[in-house]
């Protein structure tokens, strides 16, 4: 009978070889994303799950000592075969033991599993609770960019295609850089964007750390769309496996006569194609049939480029302490206020 065990993985090579061999792949479970979170002050655990001596699953755990309650996050993970009941049991047992040892109230998991009845039932039977808040991009928009540029353009919404071409004919310029000092530019523009779309922004340090860590492995670039010397839009693009991710971004208000956001997206797509990437992940959009969601406008913009929706299973919590319900009540109230 096969024996399932868990141990900490200390080899980046072992970790990345396993992750890149999986489908789907995700940069949120990469070795580099763990390093970024360590620089942000979080304690991390890189768990490997073994069937006898064969590595069959991994999970990047990120410990958050938040005021609303200490907890562990597993973004876009764990990466394992959910049909292997003994393996899943090894996973849940492991996260319970680590959470209790670390004094955490719960573990929040948002796996790369499609949102459907089967997967919802699976998590319910495992003892998970639907989380009051989302974790990273649960509703995403994906574009297959392996097609020729002409086909990509023809598949766009008519208005989007017009604005892309207008941008190409304009004096706007898109620059590509790996310079982490651009984190300050992104941070400054984010203040304006956050106010416009009513969200809480991220720190300049996080932007800087992400650029530096992922750039070392040629997996991150900063794209800037400029009108002369003025930066109108900026984005950090992560390249991992067969996908390019539109991760962090910001833009100015006004300048409605300049299609800078459209030009920036098109240049990102063209650069990704040069790298041999197959998919472009536009990152977060609003849930289906949610016209009043605060991402509704952004969703209209992103879907104009063509592509298809992918809805991942909503984040679920594995409670290990009765105190978890204090967090649940707090986050439920905050979700209502933020229109999430």
Buried (B, 14 or more C-beta within 10 A) or exposed (E): EEEBEBEEBEEBEBBBEBBEEBEBBBBBBBBBBBBBBBBBEBEBBBBBBBBEEEBBBBBBBBBBEEEBBBBBBBBBBBBBEBEBEEBBEBBBEBBBEBBEEBEBBBBBBBBBBEBEEEBBEBBEEBEBBEBBBBBBBBBBBBBBBEBEEEEBBEBBBEEBBEBBBBBBEBEBEBBEBBEBEBBEBBBEBBEBBBEEEEBEBBEBEBBBBBBBBBBEBEBBBBBBBBBEEEBBBBBBBBBBBBBBBBBBBBBBEEBEEBBBBBBBBBBBBEBBBEEEBBBBBBBBBBBEEBEEBBBEEBBBBBBBBBBEEBBBBBBBBBBBBEBBBEBBEBBEEEBEEEEB
